[in-house]
Amino acid sequence: MHDAIRSAFDTQGTVLLSIAEDAEVDLSFLQLVHAARLHAAAEGRTIALDRPAGGNLLSTLERAGFLFEADPRDREFWLHRKEQQ
């Protein structure tokens, strides 16, 4: 997955991740996506999910604590939810 994301950044300004509801997702995948987000921000590029996290991805995010007190940018990235003002 790391190589696929890196390759996408090399050829595109925006990387759009498509993660199936039944995809096997673990903490290392979440860490990889988090690192890719940091890299994208540092390089002036964009990475996004094609749809809000659901299924195994959402379950893993919740179990790993990624959504506990998530900041607005994280909630928008993972859940496609903007904070109400």
C-alpha positions as YAML, in Angstrom:
chain: A
units: angstrom
residues:
- id: 1
  name: MET
  ca: [0.00, 0.00, 0.00]
- id: 2
  name: HIS
  ca: [2.88, 2.34, 0.81]
- id: 3
  name: ASP
  ca: [4.32, 1.91, -2.68]
- id: 4
  name: ALA
  ca: [0.91, 2.51, -4.30]
- id: 5
  name: ILE
  ca: [0.38, 5.75, -2.38]
- id: 6
  name: ARG
  ca: [3.92, 6.93, -3.06]
- id: 7
  name: SER
  ca: [3.56, 6.18, -6.76]
- id: 8
  name: ALA
  ca: [0.25, 8.04, -6.88]
- id: 9
  name: PHE
  ca: [1.86, 11.11, -5.30]
- id: 10
  name: ASP
  ca: [4.64, 10.95, -7.89]
- id: 11
  name: THR
  ca: [2.17, 11.10, -10.78]
- id: 12
  name: GLN
  ca: [-0.78, 13.08, -9.40]
- id: 13
  name: GLY
  ca: [-1.38, 16.16, -7.29]
- id: 14
  name: THR
  ca: [-4.37, 14.56, -5.60]
- id: 15
  name: VAL
  ca: [-4.59, 11.00, -4.32]
- id: 16
  name: LEU
  ca: [-8.07, 9.59, -3.82]
- id: 17
  name: LEU
  ca: [-8.25, 6.46, -1.70]
- id: 18
  name: SER
  ca: [-11.05, 3.97, -2.25]
- id: 19
  name: ILE
  ca: [-11.39, 1.55, 0.67]
- id: 20
  name: ALA
  ca: [-13.99, -1.19, 0.41]
- id: 21
  name: GLU
  ca: [-16.35, -1.65, 3.37]
- id: 22
  name: ASP
  ca: [-15.05, -5.20, 3.83]
- id: 23
  name: ALA
  ca: [-11.35, -4.35, 3.42]
- id: 24
  name: GLU
  ca: [-9.07, -5.76, 6.09]
- id: 25
  name: VAL
  ca: [-7.83, -2.69, 7.93]
- id: 26
  name: ASP
  ca: [-5.42, -2.63, 10.86]
- id: 27
  name: LEU
  ca: [-3.53, -0.03, 12.86]
- id: 28
  name: SER
  ca: [-0.56, -0.08, 10.47]
- id: 29
  name: PHE
  ca: [-2.87, 0.95, 7.62]
- id: 30
  name: LEU
  ca: [-4.24, 3.86, 9.67]
- id: 31
  name: GLN
  ca: [-0.69, 4.94, 10.49]
- id: 32
  name: LEU
  ca: [0.26, 4.74, 6.81]
- id: 33
  name: VAL
  ca: [-2.68, 6.94, 5.80]
- id: 34
  name: HIS
  ca: [-1.88, 9.39, 8.60]
- id: 35
  name: ALA
  ca: [1.74, 9.62, 7.42]
- id: 36
  name: ALA
  ca: [0.53, 10.11, 3.83]
- id: 37
  name: ARG
  ca: [-1.70, 12.97, 5.00]
- id: 38
  name: LEU
  ca: [1.26, 14.65, 6.71]
- id: 39
  name: HIS
  ca: [3.40, 14.17, 3.59]
- id: 40
  name: ALA
  ca: [0.67, 15.57, 1.36]
- id: 41
  name: ALA
  ca: [0.27, 18.64, 3.55]
- id: 42
  name: ALA
  ca: [4.03, 19.26, 3.61]
- id: 43
  name: GLU
  ca: [4.22, 18.95, -0.19]
- id: 44
  name: GLY
  ca: [1.14, 21.03, -0.95]
- id: 45
  name: ARG
  ca: [-0.72, 18.00, -2.26]
- id: 46
  name: THR
  ca: [-4.05, 16.46, -1.40]
- id: 47
  name: ILE
  ca: [-5.11, 13.03, -0.21]
- id: 48
  name: ALA
  ca: [-8.72, 12.12, 0.45]
- id: 49
  name: LEU
  ca: [-11.12, 9.23, 0.85]
- id: 50
  name: ASP
  ca: [-13.60, 8.76, -1.96]
- id: 51
  name: ARG
  ca: [-16.38, 8.27, 0.60]
- id: 52
  name: PRO
  ca: [-16.75, 8.51, 4.38]
- id: 53
  name: ALA
  ca: [-15.15, 5.74, 6.41]
- id: 54
  name: GLY
  ca: [-17.49, 2.81, 6.91]
- id: 55
  name: GLY
  ca: [-17.41, -0.90, 7.61]
- id: 56
  name: ASN
  ca: [-14.07, -2.28, 8.79]
- id: 57
  name: LEU
  ca: [-12.29, 1.04, 8.33]
- id: 58
  name: LEU
  ca: [-14.71, 2.87, 10.63]
- id: 59
  name: SER
  ca: [-14.58, 0.06, 13.16]
- id: 60
  name: THR
  ca: [-10.77, 0.12, 13.21]
- id: 61
  name: LEU
  ca: [-10.70, 3.91, 13.52]
- id: 62
  name: GLU
  ca: [-12.99, 3.70, 16.54]
- id: 63
  name: ARG
  ca: [-11.07, 0.85, 18.21]
- id: 64
  name: ALA
  ca: [-7.72, 2.60, 17.64]
- id: 65
  name: GLY
  ca: [-9.00, 5.86, 19.12]
- id: 66
  name: PHE
  ca: [-8.50, 7.88, 15.94]
- id: 67
  name: LEU
  ca: [-11.94, 9.46, 16.30]
- id: 68
  name: PHE
  ca: [-11.80, 10.14, 20.03]
- id: 69
  name: GLU
  ca: [-11.56, 13.92, 20.30]
- id: 70
  name: ALA
  ca: [-10.57, 14.11, 16.63]
- id: 71
  name: ASP
  ca: [-9.88, 17.61, 15.39]
- id: 72
  name: PRO
  ca: [-12.10, 19.08, 12.64]
- id: 73
  name: ARG
  ca: [-9.62, 18.24, 9.86]
- id: 74
  name: ASP
  ca: [-9.50, 14.59, 10.94]
- id: 75
  name: ARG
  ca: [-13.29, 14.35, 11.13]
- id: 76
  name: GLU
  ca: [-13.57, 15.90, 7.69]
- id: 77
  name: PHE
  ca: [-10.94, 13.54, 6.25]
- id: 78
  name: TRP
  ca: [-12.24, 10.29, 7.74]
- id: 79
  name: LEU
  ca: [-15.96, 11.00, 8.01]
- id: 80
  name: HIS
  ca: [-16.51, 13.82, 5.48]
- id: 81
  name: ARG
  ca: [-18.07, 15.86, 8.28]
- id: 82
  name: LYS
  ca: [-17.38, 19.52, 8.64]
- id: 83
  name: GLU
  ca: [-17.77, 20.97, 12.10]
- id: 84
  name: GLN
  ca: [-20.82, 23.13, 12.58]
- id: 85
  name: GLN
  ca: [-20.06, 26.67, 13.68]
...
